[in-house]
Amino acid sequence: MELCLSFDNGPEPEATPGVLTVLAHRRIPAMFFVIGEKLRDPKARALAEQARDAGHVIGNHTLTHGAPLGRRSATEALHEILETDALLGNLAAPERYFRPNGGGGALGAHLLNGAAARHLMATQASMVLWNAVPGDFRDADGWPATAHAMLRAACEPMVLVLHDLPNGAMRHLDRFLGEIQDQGWAFRPDPPACCVPLRQGIPGPDFARYISGP
Ligand SMILES: [Zn+2]
């Protein structure tokens, strides 16, 4: 089975370097969905550059990671996306990847509003969702067991969401990845179709499910 590994909400100088070291050691590709305003810190930006230079994909995860975009005004939602694109600059992957924030990983119509959806389509962006959120951000020591259970139950390619945040959760990353490598999971650098309802501006049949409001 295939797995696309992603790290959200960074870059964080106290967490991202360790994640990059583990990925390099294990030769595993990943996607990093960064929070735009964090890139204003030169140390954080340098980490995103380091990730890009190591071959990982960098994507847009909104400017402030506030309320999900489906609960914001058109103007606010567009600002969250556009300002992050500007901050990303040459960090962004050629295929412009965007990941909305779901509020604890929930999927639904709260992810986008109409203005954000139209903007993503018009700019040929790809929206990357997920099918495994083991909760490392709230359960720094328990998440590996949760993730193992999710992967055991998998019946489609998986997009696993972890977070390069300084809460201690990533100290388990190397062991966890070793275990799933031993189980035979293959790591892919790009997201599988099941978690990409919008691909290069072209909506799939499920895209409308993630849009609320004008
Ligand atoms: Zn997030």
Boltz pocket constraint, residues with backbone or C-beta under 6 A from the ligand:
constraints:
  - pocket:
      binder: B
      contacts: [[A, 8], [A, 9], [A, 61], [A, 65], [A, 100], [A, 101], [A, 102]]
      max_distance: 6.0
